[in-house]
């Protein structure tokens, strides 16, 4: 089993909860721990704890991490839209997420850090112990290469993303270029609503809470990053040099494809970037895993 650190901003967009459920139910990972990032990390940790309980996985530790980005100002008390009173009493581990990441990587060389939120925890861990860049790889949902669009997970903390991309850690980037093509349908949600399985009852409740706020059907951004870990053939990738724009008036948070189109990179690449996705095969696997 692949050893996995699951770093998430669960509670805003529904895709984090779907991704965590997908990872657990796939049975393909030894999830070392779930860490939360960005804004109200305590409530995110409580929400993740409740979801893991519904999945029968009380053994997976949950740690709150960095709520404040390196430079951006945010409301640390803002309650994510998928949290309710039931989450208030949930208990999570006292260890700080950054401490956990550093320790877990050093104790489990060859593991994977999956970031599906702002990259603050990962950046702080790499600053704390730069040596972990050579002991693990990082798979991320974030960014976009096809156009200059500041994707959410990057723009929440561009400085953190820049630290990660400049750290030397092997990076696989699953961005909006492919994730926007993967969506749940009303039929999928109706199937979920008829289930009496505790984890699907919980997921359907979270989806309903999210849809009442967003007025959208779920886009499977984060689940595709999990799917990529399960089966790399779901997407095609290419190596390139990715730089993070941190100063532009309109482009702060943009992931820039900095590969030279005229000259061979010569080993200057720092990421594998997803270019295409086999939507039918991925959706079949995702839904089959979630509903079983």
TITI-74486 format. One record per residue (C-alpha): residue in one letter; x, y, z. Coordinates in pm, whole numbers, padded with zeros to 5 digits, always signed. Example, Ala and Ser with C-alpha at 12.3 -4.5 7.8 and 13.67 -1.06 7.14 Angstrom:
<nodes>
A+01230-00450+00780
S+01367-00106+00714
</nodes>
This chain:
<nodes>
X+00000+00000+00000
X+00115+00352-00076
X+00175+00551+00241
X-00016+00878+00216
X-00035+01208+00405
X-00369+01368+00316
X-00354+01750+00342
X-00690+01921+00290
X-00902+02234+00328
X-01213+02018+00371
X-01537+02202+00440
X-01565+02461+00165
X-01588+02288-00174
X-01737+01937-00148
X-01458+01776-00351
X-01231+01738-00045
X-01485+01518+00135
X-01540+01317-00181
X-01164+01275-00225
X-01112+01157+00132
X-01397+00908+00100
X-01256+00785-00232
X-00907+00739-00087
X-01035+00545+00215
X-01282+00325+00028
X-01033+00243-00247
X-00829+00039+00001
X-00517+00140-00190
X-00354+00360+00073
X-00205+00344+00417
X-00324+00688+00523
X-00071+00803+00780
X-00280+01103+00876
X-00514+01376+00760
X-00395+01735+00805
X-00604+02049+00763
X-00501+02385+00621
X-00634+02738+00556
X-00863+02954+00770
X-01055+02764+01042
X-00835+02454+01056
X-00992+02336+01384
X-01340+02308+01235
X-01194+02146+00925
X-01022+01889+01148
X-01348+01818+01330
X-01533+01775+01001
X-01267+01536+00870
X-01284+01340+01196
X-01661+01295+01165
X-01629+01184+00803
X-01361+00929+00893
X-01585+00801+01172
X-01865+00741+00921
X-01614+00548+00710
X-01521+00331+01008
X-01168+00474+01024
X-01125+00618+01371
X-00767+00489+01354
X-00655+00758+01107
X-00525+01059+01304
X-00641+01409+01211
X-00424+01715+01281
X-00499+02085+01240
X-00230+02286+01066
X-00164+02639+00944
X-00476+02850+00918
X-00295+03167+00820
X-00124+03186+00480
X+00233+03316+00470
X+00123+03664+00356
X-00248+03672+00273
X-00489+03789+00542
X-00787+03562+00612
X-01062+03518+00871
X-00939+03234+01092
X-01280+03202+01261
X-01484+03154+00944
X-01685+02832+00973
X-01681+02616+00657
X-02023+02572+00498
X-02027+02195+00554
X-01981+02216+00930
X-02270+02191+01176
X-02328+02148+01549
X-02258+01774+01527
X-01896+01852+01436
X-01837+02073+01741
X-01780+01781+01978
X-01540+01591+01749
X-01192+01531+01889
X-00875+01541+01681
X-00505+01496+01763
X-00309+01766+01949
X-00006+01741+01718
X+00040+02032+01478
X+00012+01927+01113
X+00356+02062+01019
X+00523+01867+01299
X+00333+01558+01190
X+00432+01592+00823
X+00803+01628+00902
X+00798+01332+01141
X+00585+01112+00915
X+00806+01167+00609
X+01125+01098+00803
X+00975+00780+00945
X+00822+00669+00614
X+01065+00748+00330
X+00902+00701-00007
X+00561+00820+00111
X+00340+01068-00074
X+00208+01402+00044
X-00126+01478-00122
X-00216+01848-00106
X-00571+01938-00208
X-00581+02281-00046
X-00347+02573+00005
X+00014+02453+00022
X+00099+02627+00351
X+00151+02312+00558
X+00373+02156+00293
X+00580+02474+00256
X+00630+02512+00630
X+00731+02145+00659
X+00986+02188+00379
X+01125+02501+00543
X+01142+02322+00880
X+01329+02024+00733
X+01446+02073+00372
X+01575+01715+00365
X+01223+01574+00336
X+01214+01697-00026
X+01437+01403-00111
X+01242+01148+00093
X+00890+01174-00055
X+00692+01302-00348
X+00407+01551-00358
X+00090+01510-00563
X-00127+01820-00572
X-00460+01939-00695
X-00404+02295-00799
X-00300+02536-01067
X-00376+02557-01437
X-00136+02555-01729
X-00365+02611-02027
X-00444+02971-01937
X-00333+03238-01691
X-00598+03168-01429
X-00521+03196-01054
X-00661+02863-00931
X-00798+02865-00574
X-00550+02636-00396
X-00257+02836-00532
X-00398+03186-00494
X-00488+03118-00128
X-00113+03112-00056
X+00105+03179-00361
X+00420+03222-00151
X+00375+02876-00003
X+00323+02724-00347
X+00640+02895-00468
X+00841+02750-00179
X+00715+02402-00262
X+00787+02429-00634
X+01137+02561-00565
X+01217+02301-00297
X+01324+02018-00526
X+01050+01782-00409
X+00909+01570-00697
X+00571+01722-00789
X+00277+01581-00985
X+00031+01861-01061
X-00334+01782-01131
X-00483+02116-01234
X-00799+02270-01370
X-00695+02174-01723
X-00819+01822-01643
X-01031+01845-01327
X-01295+02075-01478
X-01394+01791-01711
X-01488+01556-01426
X-01831+01620-01275
X-02101+01439-01080
X-02453+01438-01219
X-02792+01480-01055
X-02843+01107-01116
X-02525+01024-00921
X-02642+01232-00626
X-02988+01072-00640
X-02826+00726-00617
X-02632+00843-00312
X-02947+00982-00149
X-03111+00638-00154
X-02826+00467+00031
X-02839+00381+00400
X-02463+00329+00430
X-02335+00564+00705
X-02058+00712+00491
X-02294+00783+00201
X-02556+00930+00431
X-02284+01160+00567
X-02155+01245+00218
X-02501+01321+00086
X-02561+01553+00381
X-02236+01737+00306
X-02322+01762-00063
X-02664+01906+00020
X-02510+02164+00254
X-02256+02260-00011
X-02509+02279-00296
X-02738+02503-00092
X-02450+02748-00075
X-02288+02702-00417
X-02591+02621-00637
X-02363+02386-00833
X-02317+02015-00892
X-01988+01873-00760
X-01679+01906-00979
X-01431+01630-00897
X-01113+01835-00868
X-00965+01663-00562
X-01097+01312-00635
X-00909+01317-00966
X-00583+01373-00776
X-00666+01064-00569
X-00760+00878-00887
X-00424+00966-01036
X-00253+00806-00737
X-00461+00492-00787
X-00413+00471-01165
X-00178+00707-01344
X-00330+00615-01679
X-00642+00818-01594
X-00442+01122-01711
X-00156+01199-01946
X+00128+01416-01818
X+00435+01600-01940
X+00740+01736-01764
X+00790+02110-01752
X+00914+02396-01538
X+00637+02553-01330
X+00686+02893-01168
X+00441+03062-00931
X+00356+03426-00997
X+00343+03616-00667
X+00347+03983-00772
X+00126+04041-01076
X-00171+04274-01045
X-00393+04031-01238
X-00181+03716-01225
X-00091+03665-00858
X-00131+03294-00792
X-00098+03187-01155
X+00101+02870-01228
X+00327+02964-01519
X+00453+02703-01765
X+00809+02833-01778
X+00944+02565-02008
X+01144+02710-02297
X+00963+02611-02621
X+01282+02657-02827
X+01537+02475-02615
X+01544+02134-02446
X+01494+02184-02072
X+01810+01995-01986
X+01682+01877-01650
X+01533+02209-01542
X+01181+02063-01507
X+01028+02059-01162
X+00686+01903-01217
X+00479+01649-01405
X+00171+01837-01524
X-00156+01670-01621
X-00270+01751-01976
X-00560+01518-02062
X-00798+01294-01868
X-00993+00980-01959
X-01319+01104-01808
X-01537+00793-01858
X-01282+00554-01706
X-01212+00782-01411
X-01581+00843-01337
X-01657+00472-01357
X-01384+00396-01104
X-01466+00687-00874
X-01840+00619-00859
X-01791+00243-00835
X-01558+00294-00539
X-01771+00553-00360
X-02097+00357-00393
X-01974+00009-00307
</nodes>
